Amino acid sequence: MVFPCLEELYISYINVERIWDDKLSDCNQKLTRLIIKGCDKLKHLLSTSMARSMVHLNYLKVQNCDSLREIISSVEGNVAEGGVAKDDTMTQIFPKLESLVLSTLRDLERFCHGNQFEFSSLKTLRIWGCFSLKTFISDTMVESETHGQEAEEKSEIYFSRLFNEKVVFPCLEELDISYINVERIWDDKLSDCNQKLTSLSIWRCDKLKHLLSTSMARSLVHLNYLKVHGCKSLREIISTEGNVAEAVAKDYMMTQIFPKLESLVLNHLPKLKRFCCGNQFKFSSLKTLIIWECPSFTTFVTDHVGEEVEENKSRINFSPLFNEKVVLPMVEDLRIRGFWEYGMINKL
């Protein structure tokens, strides 16, 4: 059966193991919108050849498919041999995809295998409740060609980052991530892969210890909205680990970070200690700042000397929440709730 003019396909709550035969390739070339919901027997959604044929796909949503492990198959049939795993570049897949939603896919481990995947038109990416998601694009060699302790060590390093150098979103504007168990959203070595991002929302990612590296933060020149909610292990927003700490400490002005940020919300972050380390941080466009239920938050911006001293101080002697290191010239709406007692909120 062939649908040569099909543009929209919505399938929900059917008990099939595959939507299409993996041998099909060019039967849905005009498809622009694909929604799959509640198909609990699916283990993968598309073969590589089928994915390549969807050159007009604009919107893809996959939701509540309990057995789904990957979106594009890399293990069924001959796909792994001739498709994703050996392809040097995958920019030809989904060239017009603008919106991707992966929601409540409890067994999803990855989007696909590959060496490089560029979503050249993607503007909106939402990943919600994918508890088994290890990394967005994975390398076959790490999972299949290494064994024993070596494989375990490589996997631990490799799969601790959701987005690594294998995936690029040059046009991404909105990123919404919630309920995933990764230690980092981006590899700290990445710097300029999300320059067009305007909205970033992170919810309930309990393994995160920091959100952004300094280089990644510097690249988000169009970021307008940032919300971080309910991440139990998060200690700082911009990382000061390793060499990043030295870079921040030596930077006398950080006005180039988030120059267009207008709204910042930090909510229910029990271990958050600070926004970042640095000498001066100016939010030149920030209008709304909300900090709720962050009981470990000691000061907004601190330096290394201050950080070391803080460990030995009692709470009553902590420096003020806002000191000379942070400047908020445009703030109109400031809401603070659920802190331990401070002697002062602001000291100017």
C-alpha positions as CSV (number, residue, x, y, z in Angstrom):
1,M,0.0,0.0,0.0
2,V,1.4,3.4,-1.0
3,F,0.3,6.9,0.0
4,P,2.1,9.1,-2.5
5,C,0.4,12.4,-1.4
6,L,0.2,11.8,2.3
7,E,1.2,14.9,4.3
8,E,0.0,14.2,7.9
9,L,0.0,10.9,9.7
10,Y,-1.3,10.4,13.3
11,I,-1.1,6.9,14.8
12,S,-2.1,6.2,18.4
13,Y,-2.6,3.1,20.7
14,I,-2.1,0.3,18.2
15,N,-0.2,-2.9,19.0
16,V,2.3,-3.3,16.1
17,E,6.0,-3.8,16.3
18,R,6.7,-1.7,13.2
19,I,4.9,1.1,11.4
20,W,6.7,0.5,8.1
21,D,8.6,-2.4,6.7
22,D,12.3,-1.5,7.0
23,K,12.7,-2.2,3.2
24,L,10.4,0.6,2.3
25,S,12.2,3.9,1.5
26,D,10.3,6.3,-0.7
27,C,6.6,5.8,0.0
28,N,6.1,8.9,2.2
29,Q,8.2,11.6,0.5
30,K,5.5,14.3,1.0
31,L,4.9,13.7,4.7
32,T,5.2,16.9,6.7
33,R,3.7,16.0,10.0
34,L,4.2,12.7,11.9
35,I,2.7,11.9,15.4
36,I,3.1,8.5,17.1
37,K,1.4,8.0,20.5
38,G,0.9,5.0,22.8
39,C,2.3,2.3,20.5
40,D,3.9,0.2,23.2
41,K,5.3,-2.6,21.0
42,L,7.4,-0.4,18.9
43,K,11.2,-0.7,19.5
44,H,12.2,1.7,16.8
45,L,10.2,4.1,14.6
46,L,12.1,4.5,11.3
47,S,14.7,2.6,9.3
48,T,17.5,4.8,8.0
49,S,16.2,4.6,4.4
50,M,12.7,5.6,5.5
51,A,14.1,8.5,7.5
52,R,16.1,9.7,4.5
53,S,13.0,9.7,2.3
54,M,11.2,12.2,4.6
55,V,12.7,15.2,3.0
56,H,9.6,17.4,3.8
57,L,9.0,16.3,7.4
58,N,8.4,19.5,9.4
59,Y,7.0,18.2,12.7
60,L,7.8,14.9,14.6
61,K,6.2,13.9,17.9
62,V,6.6,10.6,19.6
63,Q,4.9,10.1,23.0
64,N,4.1,7.3,25.5
65,C,5.7,4.4,23.5
66,D,6.9,2.3,26.4
67,S,9.2,-0.1,24.5
68,L,10.7,2.4,22.0
69,R,14.6,2.3,22.3
70,E,15.6,4.5,19.3
71,I,13.9,6.7,16.7
72,I,16.0,5.7,13.7
73,S,16.9,2.0,13.8
74,S,20.6,1.0,13.8
75,V,20.3,-2.7,14.7
76,E,17.4,-4.1,12.7
77,G,18.2,-5.9,9.4
78,N,21.1,-4.4,7.5
79,V,20.6,-0.9,8.6
80,A,23.6,-0.8,11.0
81,E,25.8,-2.1,8.2
82,G,24.7,0.2,5.4
83,G,23.0,3.1,7.2
84,V,23.6,5.3,10.1
85,A,26.6,3.6,11.8
86,K,29.0,4.1,8.8
87,D,27.7,7.3,7.4
88,D,30.2,10.2,7.9
89,T,27.5,12.8,7.8
90,M,23.7,12.7,8.2
91,T,22.8,16.2,7.2
92,Q,20.5,14.8,4.5
93,I,18.0,13.4,7.1
94,F,15.0,15.6,8.0
95,P,16.4,18.7,6.2
96,K,13.1,20.6,6.9
97,L,12.3,19.4,10.4
98,E,11.5,22.4,12.6
99,S,9.9,20.8,15.7
100,L,10.9,17.6,17.5
101,V,9.1,16.3,20.6
102,L,10.1,13.2,22.5
103,S,7.8,12.7,25.4
104,T,7.4,10.0,28.1
105,L,9.5,7.4,26.3
106,R,10.7,5.4,29.3
107,D,13.0,3.0,27.4
108,L,14.4,5.4,24.8
109,E,18.2,5.2,24.9
110,R,19.1,7.4,21.9
111,F,17.8,9.1,18.8
112,C,20.1,7.0,16.6
113,H,23.6,5.9,16.0
114,G,25.9,7.9,13.8
115,N,29.1,9.9,13.3
116,Q,27.5,13.3,12.8
117,F,23.9,14.5,12.7
118,E,23.0,18.0,11.8
119,F,19.4,19.2,12.3
120,S,19.8,22.0,9.8
121,S,16.3,23.5,10.3
122,L,15.3,22.5,13.8
123,K,13.9,25.4,15.9
124,T,12.1,23.6,18.8
125,L,13.3,20.5,20.7
126,R,11.4,19.1,23.7
127,I,12.6,16.0,25.5
128,W,10.3,15.1,28.4
129,G,10.3,12.0,30.7
130,C,12.9,9.9,28.8
131,F,14.5,8.4,31.8
132,S,16.7,5.9,29.9
133,L,18.0,8.4,27.4
134,K,21.8,8.2,27.6
135,T,23.0,10.4,24.7
136,F,21.2,11.9,21.7
137,I,23.5,10.4,19.1
138,S,25.7,7.5,20.0
139,D,28.7,5.8,18.5
140,T,28.3,2.1,17.6
141,M,31.9,1.4,18.6
142,V,31.3,2.5,22.2
143,E,28.4,0.2,22.7
144,S,29.1,-2.7,20.5
145,E,32.8,-3.0,19.8
146,T,34.2,-2.5,23.3
147,H,33.8,-5.0,26.0
148,G,34.3,-5.6,29.7
149,Q,35.7,-2.9,32.0
150,E,37.0,-0.8,29.1
151,A,33.5,-0.7,27.6
152,E,32.1,0.3,31.0
153,E,34.6,3.1,31.4
154,K,34.0,4.5,27.9
155,S,30.3,4.3,28.2
156,E,30.3,6.1,31.5
157,I,32.3,9.0,30.0
158,Y,30.5,9.0,26.7
159,F,26.9,8.7,27.9
160,S,27.2,11.3,30.6
161,R,26.5,14.1,28.0
162,L,23.2,14.4,26.3
163,F,24.6,16.4,23.4
164,N,28.1,15.8,22.2
165,E,30.1,16.7,19.0
166,K,28.0,14.2,17.0
167,V,24.9,16.4,16.9
168,V,24.5,20.0,15.8
169,F,21.5,22.3,16.0
170,P,22.5,25.5,14.1
171,C,19.0,27.0,14.1
172,L,17.7,25.8,17.4
173,E,15.7,28.5,19.2
174,E,13.8,26.7,22.0
175,L,15.1,23.8,24.1
176,D,12.9,22.2,26.8
177,I,14.3,19.2,28.8
178,S,12.8,17.5,31.7
179,Y,13.1,14.3,33.7
180,I,16.2,12.8,32.1
181,N,19.1,11.1,33.9
182,V,22.2,12.7,32.4
183,E,25.1,14.3,34.2
184,R,25.6,17.1,31.6
185,I,23.4,18.6,28.9
186,W,26.3,19.5,26.7
187,D,29.9,18.4,26.5
188,D,32.0,21.1,28.0
189,K,34.2,21.2,24.9
190,L,31.3,22.5,22.8
191,S,31.0,26.2,22.5
192,D,29.2,27.5,19.4
193,C,26.5,24.9,18.6
194,N,23.5,26.8,19.9
195,Q,24.1,30.4,19.1
196,K,20.5,31.1,18.1
197,L,18.9,29.7,21.2
198,T,16.4,32.1,22.8
199,S,14.6,29.9,25.3
200,L,16.1,27.3,27.6
201,S,14.1,25.3,30.2
202,I,15.5,22.5,32.4
203,W,13.2,20.6,34.7
204,R,13.9,17.8,37.2
205,C,17.2,16.6,35.8
206,D,18.5,15.3,39.1
207,K,22.0,14.2,38.0
208,L,23.1,17.6,36.7
209,K,25.7,19.4,38.8
210,H,26.1,22.3,36.5
211,L,24.2,23.5,33.5
212,L,26.7,25.3,31.2
213,S,30.4,25.6,30.7
214,T,31.7,29.2,30.4
215,S,32.3,28.8,26.6
216,M,28.8,27.5,26.1
217,A,27.3,30.4,28.1
218,R,29.3,32.9,26.1
219,S,27.8,31.4,22.8
220,L,24.2,31.9,23.9
221,V,24.1,35.5,22.7
222,H,20.4,35.5,21.9
223,L,19.2,33.7,25.0
224,N,16.1,35.6,26.2
225,Y,14.5,33.1,28.8
226,L,16.2,30.7,31.2
227,K,14.4,28.6,33.7
228,V,15.9,25.8,35.9
229,H,13.5,23.9,38.1
230,G,13.8,21.0,40.6
231,C,17.3,19.7,39.7
232,K,18.3,18.1,43.0
233,S,22.1,17.9,42.5
234,L,22.6,21.2,40.7
235,R,25.3,23.4,42.4
236,E,25.9,26.2,39.9
237,I,24.5,27.4,36.6
238,I,27.8,28.2,34.9
239,S,30.5,25.7,35.6
240,T,33.6,26.6,37.5
241,E,35.2,23.2,37.3
242,G,38.7,22.5,36.0
243,N,40.1,25.0,33.5
244,V,36.8,26.8,33.4
245,A,37.3,28.0,36.9
246,E,40.6,29.7,35.9
247,A,39.0,31.3,32.9
248,V,36.2,32.8,34.9
249,A,38.4,34.0,37.8
250,K,40.6,35.9,35.4
251,D,37.8,37.5,33.5
252,Y,37.3,41.0,34.8
253,M,34.1,41.7,32.9
254,M,31.5,39.1,31.9
255,T,29.0,41.5,30.3
256,Q,29.3,39.4,27.1
257,I,27.4,36.5,28.7
258,F,23.6,36.5,28.1
259,P,23.4,40.0,26.7
260,K,19.7,39.6,25.7
261,L,18.5,37.6,28.7
262,E,15.3,39.2,30.0
263,S,13.9,36.5,32.3
264,L,15.8,34.2,34.7
265,V,14.0,31.7,37.0
266,L,15.8,29.5,39.5
267,N,13.2,27.3,41.3
268,H,13.4,24.5,43.9
269,L,17.2,23.8,43.6
270,P,18.2,22.5,47.0
271,K,21.9,22.3,46.4
272,L,22.4,25.4,44.3
273,K,25.2,27.5,45.9
274,R,25.7,30.3,43.3
275,F,25.0,31.3,39.7
276,C,28.7,31.3,38.9
277,C,32.2,32.4,39.9
278,G,33.7,35.5,38.5
279,N,34.9,39.1,39.1
280,Q,31.9,40.9,37.7
281,F,28.7,39.8,36.0
282,K,26.3,42.3,34.4
283,F,22.9,41.2,33.3
284,S,22.4,44.1,30.9
285,S,18.9,43.2,29.7
286,L,17.4,41.2,32.6
287,K,14.0,42.4,33.6
288,T,12.6,39.5,35.7
289,L,14.6,37.6,38.3
290,I,12.9,34.9,40.4
291,I,14.8,32.8,42.9
292,W,12.5,30.4,44.9
293,E,13.3,27.6,47.4
294,C,17.1,27.6,46.9
295,P,18.1,27.1,50.6
296,S,21.9,26.6,49.8
297,F,22.2,29.7,47.6
298,T,24.8,31.8,49.4
299,T,25.6,34.5,46.9
300,F,24.8,35.2,43.3
301,V,28.4,35.6,42.0
302,T,31.4,34.7,44.0
303,D,35.2,34.3,43.4
304,H,37.4,31.4,44.4
305,V,38.7,33.1,47.6
306,G,35.2,33.8,48.7
307,E,34.1,30.3,47.9
308,E,36.8,28.7,50.0
309,V,36.1,31.0,52.9
310,E,32.4,30.4,52.7
311,E,32.8,26.7,53.6
312,N,34.2,27.7,57.0
313,K,31.7,30.5,57.8
314,S,28.4,30.3,59.5
315,R,25.4,31.4,57.5
316,I,25.0,34.6,59.4
317,N,28.4,35.8,58.1
318,F,27.8,35.0,54.4
319,S,28.3,37.8,52.0
320,P,25.1,39.4,50.7
321,L,23.1,37.7,48.0
322,F,23.8,40.6,45.6
323,N,27.2,42.2,46.0
324,E,29.5,44.4,43.8
325,K,30.1,41.3,41.5
326,V,26.7,41.4,40.0
327,V,24.9,44.3,38.3
328,L,21.2,44.3,37.4
329,P,20.5,47.7,35.8
330,M,17.2,46.8,34.1
331,V,15.5,44.5,36.7
332,E,11.8,45.4,37.1
333,D,10.5,42.3,38.8
334,L,12.5,40.7,41.6
335,R,11.1,37.8,43.6
336,I,13.0,35.9,46.3
337,R,11.5,33.2,48.5
338,G,12.5,30.2,50.6
339,F,16.1,31.2,51.6
340,W,17.8,30.6,54.8
341,E,18.0,33.9,56.7
342,Y,20.4,36.5,55.3
343,G,21.7,39.5,57.1
344,M,21.2,41.4,53.8
345,I,19.8,40.7,50.4
346,N,21.7,43.5,48.8
347,K,24.9,45.4,49.6
348,L,25.8,48.3,47.3
